[in-house]
Amino acid sequence: MSISEDKEKIYDVRYKVLLVGESGVGKTSLIRKLVGTATNKNHMNMLSTIGIDFVKKLYEVDGAKVQLEIWDTAGQERFRSITKMHYRGTKAVVFVYDVADLDSFTRLNFWLESIDQELQCSVEDTPPMIIIGNKSDLEDKREVPTERGEKLADEKLANGFWETSAKQGTNVHACFEKLAYTLTDTFSPKLMDTYKKNDRKASVYQRTDIDNNELEESSGFTWGTRSIKLDKHTEPNEEVKKKCCSSQ
């Protein structure tokens, strides 16, 4: 997205997403596939001060325009140099490994632990995260069973687990679209149409309760939990009078 587009603010909310994982697992290929730049970097921006590329992808999530700013840490992982500066402002972390490289899966624990060390936040405050097993097209070279990825995601309380193929495009768009929904539902639910509809319904119910209370106070009398509504031009009958008097 260009600077002029940013000024126009075509999105309602923006979230920073960080991609981490070992070198060669296909992080850069994933985001190039996501934005349709599989063979060039024309749509990627470079943060020269820290050597990180990022792309911006716009989604519509239940009526809200949501922009994901996805940071690609390729080139940093070999130095284990992703620090608080990189994590600052991050709303979600995507952990990527190669299903055809067991070492890349094993070393994922380093990146998972780095969140706790760098962010120093409680479990409740940990940013949403998803785990991706990339290169699912290399089935004949697979070293990491799908079940192991799913188990890791469950153990780490990840918000999702996906196996993707940046080469074939399998699940690439689906996993980031789901992430956009998760982020909006977590941090900005009031922007979603579903929330607005439920909020309006709650207001109607609240207004009805108020109207009923006003009705009891202005046009009837109450004993116990019962209320009798009287017409302004009608006297209470004898039965009503007896009940009213006996309750006093």
Secondary structure, DSSP 8 states (H G I E B T S, - for coil): --HHHHHHT--SEEEEEEEE--TTSSHHHHHHHHHT-TT--TT-EEETTTTEEEEEEEEEETTEEEEEEEEE-TTTGGGT---HHHHTTEEEEEEEEETT-HHHHHTHHHHHHHHHHHH---TTTS--EEEEEE-TT-GGG--S-HHHHHHHHHHTT-S-EEE-BTTTTBTHHHHHHHHHHHHHHHH-GGGSHHHHHHHHHHHHHHHHHHHHHHHHHHHEEEETTEEEE--TT----HHHHHHHHHT-
